[in-house]
């Protein structure tokens, strides 16, 4: 059970609080730097735990500074986001928990470029320098039971003397489109982290259609509210007249069509193939005036205005659902002329339908996109619990035997008296009268009951005395 929580976003923190029992978690609204400053100064309180109280720390530093969705990772804001990894390491240094987990995107591990500013390597050095054991692995949410891909890097660490948790076991298979992937580079030339593709799993992957089968149709998303599922509504920015007119032009079949395929054709490989798709010239101008005005979104490999595949897991849920994004614009429903709803994003991230999200629709979607998939959190919690239990079992085995325990063992030895095995005593005939020592009820034809045990003088056999 989490006892403390920290976040700078008030709506995200209050969303976390409103879905927990009253008094269960003490929140700290503000910067983690202010949080640590109070702890170092000894100004403890309900929401600032004392040194030694924290046994487990889990965190996720802002991923925008490492994400492939960010075009300029050297912008001051993104550099600040990257530096918050050091704040996490500093928090571990202050509280020295027994266990901890850090989550981030795969881009935190660099392979070739900017290795002199490799944040991941510096973090690992800091954890190992503090004496922690550490394990890093790449885990896809779909392999833990989620209906979205969402590959993420996890660093899990344990204090000296405590069992290091294992990598969670994959319970669900991967889609055939998912390929092996290596991150980083060791001095031997091998990758630091590699995606593990399980050859055999108990369950197959969950598809987008399976997870949303019970949700009612929204059609073009014009209805303002869905009574049975209040969160089953789209973002206001994706439901404008212009966006709806563009979405209607994207074919529904074959599955997965986007603007590029509708304009360049299904098999277009060159910009010279423009106009070979199903879009007419006049329909093309509904999106952008020309291919040169928006080079990225109109490129032949662009994912803008793409429909999702109902028979595959969803793409990674981000902090927004804008269909015009060239990198992650596959946010349109496969059978309806609308973008994905907040409820569908909640289902993909493992949120319960009844859980409350605070703020406007855009804020709610951002809270969902910044979360860790619930199925992955459950898997991480399971391996951490197993490691903790194993650690306590090992500690109990190493405990010395006290004098009281030794005395009890000696008393047990004194309580042992001699007896003979039952097979050396003559069998009792059925014709003999029953006595309290030999009274046994048997059925006809059954073998004779075992005779009573008696004391034997040679002392070769023993039994415990009954007082």
ZAMARGU-4260 file (C-alpha; in steps of 0.2 Angstrom, whole numbers, plus 5000, padded with zeros to 4 digits):
<rodrens>
0) 5000/5000/5000 | 5007/5017/4995 | 5008/5029/5009 | 5014/5045/5001 | 5012/5053/4983
5) 5020/5067/4975 | 5016/5076/4959 | 5016/5094/4952 | 5000/5092/4942 | 4986/5096/4955
10) 4973/5087/4944 | 4983/5072/4942 | 4987/5071/4961 | 4969/5074/4965 | 4963/5060/4953
15) 4975/5048/4962 | 4968/5053/4979 | 4949/5053/4974 | 4952/5034/4969 | 4959/5029/4985
20) 4952/5027/5002 | 4952/5042/5014 | 4967/5043/5024 | 4976/5030/5015 | 4989/5041/5006
25) 4997/5058/5011 | 4999/5069/4995 | 5013/5082/4992 | 5008/5094/4979 | 5023/5102/4972
30) 5041/5099/4965 | 5050/5084/4970 | 5065/5096/4974 | 5054/5105/4987 | 5049/5088/4994
35) 5067/5083/4996 | 5073/5100/5003 | 5060/5098/5017 | 5066/5081/5021 | 5084/5086/5021
40) 5080/5100/5033 | 5071/5088/5045 | 5054/5097/5042 | 5045/5081/5042 | 5026/5080/5042
45) 5011/5069/5036 | 5016/5071/5018 | 5035/5071/5021 | 5040/5055/5028 | 5055/5053/5040
50) 5071/5045/5035 | 5070/5027/5037 | 5051/5026/5035 | 5051/5023/5016 | 5054/5005/5011
55) 5049/5007/4992 | 5050/5021/4980 | 5042/5020/4962 | 5043/5034/4950 | 5042/5039/4932
60) 5052/5055/4927 | 5044/5065/4912 | 5047/5055/4896 | 5045/5070/4884 | 5064/5073/4885
65) 5068/5055/4879 | 5052/5051/4868 | 5053/5049/4850 | 5038/5060/4849 | 5048/5075/4854
70) 5056/5083/4839 | 5068/5095/4849 | 5075/5086/4864 | 5088/5099/4867 | 5075/5113/4871
75) 5077/5120/4888 | 5060/5112/4894 | 5065/5095/4888 | 5083/5097/4896 | 5074/5100/4912
80) 5063/5085/4910 | 5078/5074/4907 | 5087/5081/4923 | 5072/5075/4934 | 5080/5058/4933
85) 5094/5065/4944 | 5080/5070/4956 | 5074/5053/4957 | 5091/5046/4961 | 5093/5060/4974
90) 5077/5054/4982 | 5083/5036/4983 | 5099/5043/4991 | 5090/5052/5004 | 5078/5039/5010
95) 5088/5023/5005 | 5073/5012/5002 | 5074/4993/5001 | 5066/4992/4984 | 5062/5004/4970
100) 5056/5005/4952 | 5059/5018/4938 | 5049/5018/4922 | 5052/5028/4906 | 5052/5027/4887
105) 5064/5016/4877 | 5073/5032/4871 | 5081/5034/4888 | 5094/5021/4883 | 5105/5029/4870
110) 5114/5018/4857 | 5126/5029/4848 | 5122/5047/4848 | 5125/5058/4864 | 5133/5044/4874
115) 5143/5057/4883 | 5126/5063/4890 | 5119/5046/4893 | 5106/5049/4907 | 5102/5030/4909
120) 5121/5025/4911 | 5123/5039/4924 | 5108/5033/4934 | 5114/5015/4934 | 5131/5021/4940
125) 5122/5031/4954 | 5112/5016/4960 | 5126/5004/4960 | 5137/5017/4968 | 5124/5017/4983
130) 5126/4999/4984 | 5110/4994/4976 | 5107/4978/4965 | 5099/4983/4949 | 5090/4975/4934
135) 5084/4984/4918 | 5072/4976/4906 | 5060/4981/4892 | 5042/4976/4894 | 5027/4978/4883
140) 5010/4981/4890 | 5002/4969/4878 | 5013/4955/4885 | 5005/4958/4902 | 4987/4958/4897
145) 4984/4975/4890 | 4976/4979/4873 | 4990/4991/4868 | 5008/4989/4864 | 5017/5002/4875
150) 5035/4996/4876 | 5043/5004/4891 | 5060/5002/4900 | 5060/4998/4919 | 5074/4999/4931
155) 5071/4989/4947 | 5083/4989/4961 | 5085/4981/4978 | 5096/4986/4993 | 5110/4974/4999
160) 5105/4959/5007 | 5087/4959/4999 | 5082/4948/4985 | 5082/4957/4968 | 5065/4955/4959
165) 5065/4945/4943 | 5058/4951/4926 | 5039/4948/4925 | 5034/4933/4916 | 5025/4937/4899
170) 5007/4930/4901 | 5001/4935/4883 | 5008/4933/4866 | 5014/4947/4855 | 5007/4951/4838
175) 5016/4945/4823 | 5021/4963/4818 | 5031/4965/4834 | 5049/4963/4830 | 5064/4960/4841
180) 5072/4976/4848 | 5089/4980/4856 | 5093/4996/4866 | 5110/5003/4871 | 5126/4995/4868
185) 5138/4986/4879 | 5157/4987/4877 | 5155/4969/4870 | 5144/4976/4856 | 5129/4968/4863
190) 5113/4978/4867 | 5110/4983/4885 | 5092/4978/4885 | 5083/4967/4872 | 5065/4964/4870
195) 5060/4946/4875 | 5048/4938/4863 | 5040/4923/4872 | 5038/4908/4861 | 5024/4901/4871
200) 5012/4910/4883 | 4996/4905/4892 | 4985/4918/4883 | 4985/4927/4866 | 4986/4945/4865
205) 4970/4956/4867 | 4964/4966/4852 | 4956/4983/4852 | 4939/4976/4847 | 4939/4964/4861
210) 4942/4977/4874 | 4929/4989/4868 | 4915/4977/4862 | 4903/4981/4876 | 4904/5000/4872
215) 4890/5008/4862 | 4893/5016/4845 | 4896/5034/4845 | 4895/5036/4826 | 4902/5053/4822
220) 4904/5058/4840 | 4890/5071/4839 | 4881/5065/4854 | 4887/5075/4869 | 4885/5061/4882
225) 4884/5043/4884 | 4873/5039/4900 | 4879/5021/4903 | 4898/5026/4901 | 4900/5045/4904
230) 4918/5044/4899 | 4914/5037/4882 | 4916/5054/4873 | 4930/5061/4862 | 4941/5076/4865
235) 4933/5092/4860 | 4948/5097/4849 | 4946/5081/4839 | 4928/5084/4836 | 4928/5100/4826
240) 4919/5102/4809 | 4935/5102/4800 | 4942/5086/4808 | 4925/5077/4805 | 4926/5081/4787
245) 4943/5074/4785 | 4940/5058/4795 | 4925/5054/4784 | 4936/5054/4769 | 4947/5040/4776
250) 4941/5023/4770 | 4936/5010/4783 | 4942/4995/4773 | 4955/4988/4772 | 4958/4990/4790
255) 4972/5003/4795 | 4969/5015/4781 | 4977/5033/4783 | 4979/5049/4773 | 4995/5043/4765
260) 4987/5027/4759 | 4971/5036/4753 | 4982/5048/4743 | 4997/5039/4737 | 4988/5021/4736
265) 4991/5006/4746 | 5007/5002/4738 | 5014/5019/4735 | 5033/5020/4738 | 5037/5037/4730
270) 5030/5055/4731 | 5027/5052/4712 | 5013/5041/4717 | 5002/5055/4723 | 4984/5054/4717
275) 4984/5036/4714 | 4974/5032/4729 | 4955/5034/4732 | 4956/5052/4736 | 4951/5064/4723
280) 4960/5081/4720 | 4946/5091/4728 | 4945/5079/4743 | 4964/5081/4745 | 4963/5099/4748
285) 4951/5096/4763 | 4967/5091/4772 | 4981/5103/4767 | 4983/5114/4751 | 4998/5104/4744
290) 5010/5091/4749 | 5024/5104/4752 | 5014/5114/4765 | 5015/5101/4778 | 5029/5090/4773
295) 5029/5078/4788 | 5010/5074/4789 | 5009/5072/4770 | 5024/5062/4768 | 5022/5044/4761
300) 5026/5036/4777 | 5016/5047/4788 | 5003/5040/4800 | 4992/5055/4800 | 4973/5052/4800
305) 4975/5034/4802 | 4962/5021/4807 | 4966/5008/4820 | 4966/4989/4817 | 4952/4980/4827
310) 4961/4964/4826 | 4977/4970/4833 | 4982/4979/4850 | 4980/4997/4850 | 4995/5009/4847
315) 5003/5017/4863 | 4991/5029/4871 | 4999/5046/4872 | 4994/5062/4881 | 4983/5067/4866
320) 4973/5060/4852 | 4976/5072/4838 | 4974/5063/4821 | 4985/5075/4812 | 5001/5069/4820
325) 5013/5062/4808 | 5021/5050/4820 | 5006/5044/4831 | 4991/5049/4821 | 4983/5032/4821
330) 4969/5037/4833 | 4953/5035/4822 | 4941/5022/4826 | 4941/5007/4813 | 4922/5007/4810
335) 4916/5024/4815 | 4921/5042/4809 | 4928/5048/4825 | 4944/5048/4836 | 4946/5036/4851
340) 4936/5041/4866 | 4942/5043/4884 | 4934/5027/4889 | 4943/5017/4876 | 4959/5025/4881
345) 4955/5020/4899 | 4952/5002/4894 | 4969/5002/4885 | 4978/5008/4900 | 4969/4996/4912
350) 4959/5009/4921 | 4943/5003/4929 | 4927/5010/4921 | 4921/5017/4938 | 4937/5026/4942
355) 4935/5045/4942 | 4946/5057/4931 | 4946/5075/4936 | 4948/5090/4924 | 4943/5094/4906
360) 4943/5080/4893 | 4960/5085/4887 | 4967/5085/4905 | 4959/5068/4908 | 4967/5061/4892
365) 4984/5067/4897 | 4982/5059/4914 | 4978/5043/4906 | 4993/5044/4894 | 5005/5048/4907
370) 5001/5033/4917 | 5008/5016/4918 | 4997/5002/4911 | 4988/4994/4926 | 4992/4976/4920
375) 5011/4980/4920 | 5009/4988/4937 | 5001/4972/4943 | 5015/4961/4936 | 5029/4972/4944
380) 5020/4971/4960 | 5019/4952/4959 | 5038/4950/4956 | 5042/4963/4970 | 5031/4954/4982
385) 5039/4937/4978 | 5056/4945/4981 | 5051/4953/4998 | 5044/4936/5004 | 5059/4927/4998
390) 5070/4939/5007 | 5061/4937/5024 | 5062/4918/5022 | 5080/4919/5020 | 5082/4930/5035
395) 5072/4918/5046 | 5083/4904/5041 | 5098/4913/5047 | 5091/4917/5064 | 5101/4909/5078
400) 5093/4896/5089 | 5090/4904/5107 | 5092/4896/5124 | 5074/4894/5126 | 5073/4884/5110
405) 5087/4873/5115 | 5078/4869/5131 | 5062/4865/5122 | 5072/4853/5111 | 5080/4844/5127
410) 5063/4842/5135 | 5056/4834/5119 | 5071/4821/5120 | 5066/4817/5138 | 5048/4814/5133
415) 5053/4799/5122 | 5049/4782/5129 | 5052/4764/5122 | 5039/4754/5113 | 5038/4739/5100
420) 5032/4739/5083 | 5014/4733/5080 | 5019/4719/5068 | 5029/4710/5082 | 5013/4708/5093
425) 5002/4693/5091 | 4985/4697/5082 | 4970/4697/5093 | 4956/4684/5088 | 4939/4691/5085
430) 4931/4678/5097 | 4940/4687/5112 | 4930/4699/5121 | 4934/4718/5118 | 4943/4727/5131
435) 4946/4746/5132 | 4963/4743/5124 | 4958/4732/5110 | 4940/4738/5105 | 4940/4740/5086
440) 4925/4739/5075 | 4929/4729/5059 | 4918/4723/5044 | 4916/4705/5039 | 4931/4699/5029
445) 4941/4714/5033 | 4959/4711/5039 | 4962/4711/5057 | 4965/4728/5065 | 4982/4733/5070
450) 4986/4727/5088 | 4990/4739/5102 | 5008/4745/5105 | 5016/4739/5121 | 5033/4743/5129
455) 5047/4732/5123 | 5062/4729/5135 | 5076/4729/5122 | 5073/4748/5119 | 5076/4747/5100
460) 5060/4757/5096 | 5053/4773/5103 | 5038/4783/5103 | 5032/4799/5112 | 5025/4798/5129
465) 5007/4804/5131 | 5003/4812/5147
</rodrens>
